Amino acid sequence: MEMRHDNVGEVRRVVLTGRLDTAGVDVVETRFGAAIVPNGKDTIVDLSEVTFLASMGIRMLIATTRALSRKGGKLVMYGAGPGVMDVIETTALTEIIPLAGSESEALGLVG
Amino acid sequence: MTGPFEDERCGLRSASVVNGGLELVLNNTLKAIEDGRRRVVDFLAGQALGDVVRNRLEVVFEELVSNTIRHGFARDSDQSIHVRVEPRPGLVEFTFEDDGIPFNPLEAKPPQPLTSIETATIGGMGIPLVARFSSQLSYERPAPRGGQPGFAPSNRLIVAIPT
């Protein structure tokens, strides 16, 4: 599991790559939170390179989004492939974390 | 202190194909999730399954093996999970047996529906995902083996995933 991040204007962009399973979350969770939460910036998370999502990954996304929300920031996901989308839809995650189809749409949702 | 994936043991104790089904014995280490998953993926490679179905099968395997190791086993114990994977017409059936703490996932309290980020339950999504992806989910507590040597499962879960 890998992660990189940068800024698009005033918005933090985080790109996750690999499997958000038990092992992947163990590797990336601390860095994911550290890249997003402390500065409280609105954040978009690119899931297009995430090949698998399980409950541990859902847990990580909810916990980080909540921590960011308490600092006044919003988090929007985008780019989910079919398998990841299936899990997101099944858990109704989009009820609390918006999911956009593209980066530009995600930027529009946090802006 | 070592992390959960730094256990030196291999995750896979044994793997064999018996009567058309894949049988795995997994060790009590989180490495078992990935080691076992690879065997399941390889075994099912020849089946005509869509990508979303393959993903669902991996989710079910991940959630149930992870749950047992993280919550059902004593740390560093020699406990194990026995998994059988059997393709059948229109479905793939998993049978999971373990000698951990007796736990019926069908009786687990479901998490509250997600309505706000502040009140959302963090965790507890695994069993609901398994339930949603399966067409049949049954649990039984196998009869005690009366002190006979060998694997003595305390949980048996059968999960059918439509293909």
Chai-1 contact restraints between the chains, C-beta under 6 A:
chainA,res_idxA,chainB,res_idxB,connection_type,confidence,min_distance_angstrom,max_distance_angstrom,comment,restraint_id
A,D21,B,E62,contact,1.0,0.0,6.0,A-B,restraint_1
A,T22,B,I33,contact,1.0,0.0,6.0,A-B,restraint_2
A,T22,B,S66,contact,1.0,0.0,6.0,A-B,restraint_3
A,A23,B,F5,contact,1.0,0.0,6.0,A-B,restraint_4
A,A23,B,E34,contact,1.0,0.0,6.0,A-B,restraint_5
A,D26,B,F5,contact,1.0,0.0,6.0,A-B,restraint_6
A,A54,B,V59,contact,1.0,0.0,6.0,A-B,restraint_7
A,A54,B,E62,contact,1.0,0.0,6.0,A-B,restraint_8
A,S55,B,E63,contact,1.0,0.0,6.0,A-B,restraint_9
A,S55,B,M125,contact,1.0,0.0,6.0,A-B,restraint_10
A,S55,B,G126,contact,1.0,0.0,6.0,A-B,restraint_11
A,S55,B,L129,contact,1.0,0.0,6.0,A-B,restraint_12
A,I58,B,M125,contact,1.0,0.0,6.0,A-B,restraint_13
A,R59,B,I122,contact,1.0,0.0,6.0,A-B,restraint_14
A,R59,B,G123,contact,1.0,0.0,6.0,A-B,restraint_15
A,I62,B,A120,contact,1.0,0.0,6.0,A-B,restraint_16
A,I62,B,I122,contact,1.0,0.0,6.0,A-B,restraint_17
A,A63,B,I122,contact,1.0,0.0,6.0,A-B,restraint_18
A,T65,B,I117,contact,1.0,0.0,6.0,A-B,restraint_19
A,R66,B,I117,contact,1.0,0.0,6.0,A-B,restraint_20
A,S69,B,I117,contact,1.0,0.0,6.0,A-B,restraint_21
A,P82,B,V52,contact,1.0,0.0,6.0,A-B,restraint_22
A,G83,B,V52,contact,1.0,0.0,6.0,A-B,restraint_23
A,G83,B,N55,contact,1.0,0.0,6.0,A-B,restraint_24
A,D86,B,V52,contact,1.0,0.0,6.0,A-B,restraint_25
A,T90,B,R132,contact,1.0,0.0,6.0,A-B,restraint_26
A,T91,B,M125,contact,1.0,0.0,6.0,A-B,restraint_27
A,A92,B,L114,contact,1.0,0.0,6.0,A-B,restraint_28
A,E95,B,L114,contact,1.0,0.0,6.0,A-B,restraint_29
A,I96,B,L114,contact,1.0,0.0,6.0,A-B,restraint_30
A,I96,B,I117,contact,1.0,0.0,6.0,A-B,restraint_31
A,I96,B,A120,contact,1.0,0.0,6.0,A-B,restraint_32
